[in-house]
């Protein structure tokens, strides 16, 4: 009788150990760090040129107005 009780305890301990190992394995399965950004920045598109030209045109107009 005592031997049957020992087997049940060993089975419970084994089951608990397996569940614990599976739980820890699931917790450690997190995603890694994100990839670093590319070294190549986005090329300047047409809208940036239009904004720069508008700012330069406005600055010239202000300069000419102050000059008069």
Secondary structure as a PSIPRED ss2 file (coil, helix, strand):
# PSIPRED VFORMAT (PSIPRED V4.0)

   1 X C   1.000  0.000  0.000
   2 X H   0.000  1.000  0.000
   3 X H   0.000  1.000  0.000
   4 X H   0.000  1.000  0.000
   5 X H   0.000  1.000  0.000
   6 X H   0.000  1.000  0.000
   7 X H   0.000  1.000  0.000
   8 X H   0.000  1.000  0.000
   9 X H   0.000  1.000  0.000
  10 X H   0.000  1.000  0.000
  11 X H   0.000  1.000  0.000
  12 X H   0.000  1.000  0.000
  13 X H   0.000  1.000  0.000
  14 X H   0.000  1.000  0.000
  15 X H   0.000  1.000  0.000
  16 X H   0.000  1.000  0.000
  17 X H   0.000  1.000  0.000
  18 X H   0.000  1.000  0.000
  19 X H   0.000  1.000  0.000
  20 X H   0.000  1.000  0.000
  21 X H   0.000  1.000  0.000
  22 X H   0.000  1.000  0.000
  23 X H   0.000  1.000  0.000
  24 X H   0.000  1.000  0.000
  25 X H   0.000  1.000  0.000
  26 X H   0.000  1.000  0.000
  27 X H   0.000  1.000  0.000
  28 X C   1.000  0.000  0.000
  29 X C   1.000  0.000  0.000
  30 X C   1.000  0.000  0.000
  31 X C   1.000  0.000  0.000
  32 X C   1.000  0.000  0.000
  33 X C   1.000  0.000  0.000
  34 X C   1.000  0.000  0.000
  35 X C   1.000  0.000  0.000
  36 X C   1.000  0.000  0.000
  37 X C   1.000  0.000  0.000
  38 X C   1.000  0.000  0.000
  39 X C   1.000  0.000  0.000
  40 X C   1.000  0.000  0.000
  41 X C   1.000  0.000  0.000
  42 X C   1.000  0.000  0.000
  43 X C   1.000  0.000  0.000
  44 X C   1.000  0.000  0.000
  45 X C   1.000  0.000  0.000
  46 X H   0.000  1.000  0.000
  47 X H   0.000  1.000  0.000
  48 X H   0.000  1.000  0.000
  49 X H   0.000  1.000  0.000
  50 X H   0.000  1.000  0.000
  51 X H   0.000  1.000  0.000
  52 X H   0.000  1.000  0.000
  53 X H   0.000  1.000  0.000
  54 X H   0.000  1.000  0.000
  55 X H   0.000  1.000  0.000
  56 X H   0.000  1.000  0.000
  57 X H   0.000  1.000  0.000
  58 X H   0.000  1.000  0.000
  59 X H   0.000  1.000  0.000
  60 X H   0.000  1.000  0.000
  61 X H   0.000  1.000  0.000
  62 X H   0.000  1.000  0.000
  63 X H   0.000  1.000  0.000
  64 X H   0.000  1.000  0.000
  65 X H   0.000  1.000  0.000
  66 X H   0.000  1.000  0.000
  67 X H   0.000  1.000  0.000
  68 X C   1.000  0.000  0.000
